[in-house]
Amino acid sequence: MNGAGRNCPISYRYGASALAQTPERHADILYVIGGLYGNRPALDAIDLLASAESGPVTLCFNGDFNWFNVDDTGFKAINERVLRHDALLGNVEAELFADSPEAGCGCAYPETVDTGVVERSNRIHARLKQTAARHPALLAKLGELPMFARYRVGNLRVGVVHGDADSLAGWRFDAAELDTKRDDHWRSAAFAAAKVDVFASSHTCLPAMRRFAYDGGKLVANNGAAGMPNFSATQFGVLTRIGLRPSPRQTLHGTRLKETHIDAVPIHYAAQAWQDDFLANWPPGSPAWQSYFRRITNGPDYTIGKAASHELTGETA
């Protein structure tokens, strides 16, 4: 069987200890924005959220800010705007300048994901890659992006990744994985090796916030998707906000750790404008339409309750 779309390239693997060696950036308010997927109206909504804050906001786009934006105007607009801020590679960006098609979209989909979804994702990425080749200057800037970053918000140490603690396309911060004890020792060891209190991630496309009783309390905050609905019968994205002060806007759920607020914040973008942009590139019957249009119009089969923060018991490293 062709492994494109399921393979995880060796180059994606960095190991949690690499985060401990990364220079720390300071922020009073940090927005972690994964899975924008080329949604320009969502970018506009994020700017409005940041403008409502009482102090400066650091925006970190932790990968997959490209996906559906296969038109030249959309590709240029998304990347020029995102690259004004902190940004990390997602598998979508990493595979844009890969010489080999072996990894396909680079998603490293688990076996639980339908083969049709995997094949369509490879076709979506192949078209995006053709667009990116027409923008060599932007492609060069994308090639300079790191795979992870480290922040300090007050006394809270935050490791921002795209996938999980070890790999750009890792799935161990998926909600289902976080709720199993199978990876309990791995998670505890990852926090210790990275020397962080919080891992902020994305990649798995569904949000989850889980607190663990390792070493006084640790947290994984996966924002799911900033540029697509995350819950049934909704039409908004989600970002992770980490701040010394409470959010001035209503949050979906959250918790506090080391006197710092960690919240899932809805991104109420112009849904109809986004659907129009999407359909202009991906009309009915196209690969992206088959895989994503139902979610874009009515959300996935997932609830806020499944994503919401709760504490899980865990071993210590």
Order of alpha helices (4+ residues) and beta strands (2+ residues): alpha-beta-beta-alpha-beta-alpha-beta-alpha-alpha-alpha-beta-beta-alpha-alpha-beta-beta-beta-beta-beta-beta-alpha-alpha-alpha-beta
